[in-house]
Amino acid sequence: MPVNTPALGVVAGLEAVAAWREAAERQFGPEAERLRAEISRLKLRLAEAEAALAAAEAPDLSEEDDARTRAAVWSGLSVDRAALEARGAQLAGARADRARALATESDPALRAELDDLGATLAGAGAGLPDAWERAIEQRRAQVQARIDALHPMAEAALEEAPPGDTLAVAAVMSLEPSAGPPTALAVVLPVPVTVWSDWRAHGDDLCARLAWRVVAVLAESLRDVGAEDAPMRFTDRGGLLAIQVWLADNDVQGDLRGALAAGLDALNDDARELRAAAIELYGAWLEPAVLEGGPHAA
């Protein structure tokens, strides 16, 4: 703001202002140019730094993570199934041995008769008349049935001495969508699908019992959240038993995931056959896209 300027006419006054501006620009111009040049240089360095940061940042790993998780889960389910089947065979053998031992303790003649009958059949080969062979086989089956009747006692005895270290296996589960009211639930068990499709071949073996237990937990959990009428479908996923539950038509109330977790915890505590086999079942939750990407019917 001009101060103490002499009184001038319009023309002279404007010329004086122009002269002042010219002098001021000469004074500050180089500094402004320097500052503009510095700003340009800093902008260039910033752009170079942003480019370097982008190059140094990790790429989007979500797809690779999903693929690795999917491979680990389906491979792991196959490993768990094989381990369960091996542990079941081990337990069945131990139970049969214990039943025979109990039979010998309670009735030594019974065990001796079974051995004699087996030796007779093996030694005679094809020399026995058919009627005799059928009679011996029938008697042998009767004796074996009496021994088999001791299996529950044998199983109870084995609970105190499970065969080997605790075997941890997982039921893989997924809720869709992963957040908000669920519309579908999928569960894949580490047991062969034949425990459902050919149940007579399994009887009450370890894999079948595990499947029954999980289905019971699932039914109870659905009831706890008001979805007891939700349709349940059993299907084949790469030779494994999968359970699909449609929830979209049910008003699910409460935490289904929490109910299932509590049910599995109770299963581990209460299931005699799991304790006898030293099995601990976990629930592994996955995003729907990961589980859906696995194998389908074998």
Summary of the structure (lengths in Angstrom):
residues: 298
radius of gyration: 39.5
end to end distance: 90.3
largest distance: 149.1
contacts: 799
relative contact order: 0.12
helix: 63%
strand: 13%
